[in-house]
């Protein structure tokens, strides 16, 4: 059986003490999945040192769409690689909503990651209004459209995956139904190809992870707040088996 991908997104949370505590607890556990932890940028170096030599992979929560240069406050893909990152989340709904990221800028970010050999976790998702209006698939298809250009240039399933996160189910405590998750994951695979991994993100917790991960079209999960709790995150990872 192919191992599931479990990606923890700490968002703008944590501290040096929390980094040490949570990662040390995770390192003591047996995790039967490919596990990545995406911490805030100021703690990437510290987390990377903590995870060195382990099976846990370090990830960033964002990356600049530009290379090195006069872009004050930005962090380039090369810099992420230098501090030990293996991957980065791009296009998260919070980035799109609060920082006006567009589908085009998300694709530029993925291109920068691919240039330096990092893996991209590309987030897509629809609002409740789009879901209720029957436009969910059209919205996702439009977000995926520009990926085909990069796929034609060699962006294989080993270079990126997609994380489907219904915006109405993020941080709300409300998860999409198993039927809704399965249908959308199957749709995304039809758009990109069955070999591309599709993760689910949206109020994933220990209580629902096993049911979500058991769906054949779900290749893993993108975990938000629950990833800050080493015990619960470990339970989610073990649900992958």
C-alpha angles and dihedrals in degrees: 000000000000112000116249123239116237115188121185117206111196092184113195095336138104140054138223089274093049091048092055095043099046097041093046089053092048092049090058093056131083106237115190095202142063099273128194130179120206110199130179113283097251089061100044094098093048093046091047091055090049093051097042111130094011131109092244114101127219120231139180126224095224143000135203118261086221132073121236114310146086097342105123114212095012127121117214128217090245090057091051090052090048093058092049105267119156097186147002136214112234133184096018110176091245090056090049093046103041101028101035096240113175133206088255094053090047090054090048089053092051090051090054091051092049091050091062097037100257124140120244128217103199114200123211132169148143134241123244090254091054091047093048090045092056092247099112097107093043090053093050092045090053091050091051096044098092092050089077091069091057091042089057088054094054105281094149128178087269090062103051146000134199125242113204109208116171101216092220090061100051115109091340098102087238116114126194115255118264089248092053091048094048093047094050094044090051089049092052091050090052089052096049107019133275093264094065113096117237120197126195121229127179124100093335110177138162091265095059104024097091093053092047094046091048091066109105094225093051113092096179144316139267106220123201125180095000090065090070090066108073093200095050094040089052090052090052091050092049090050085069089074 
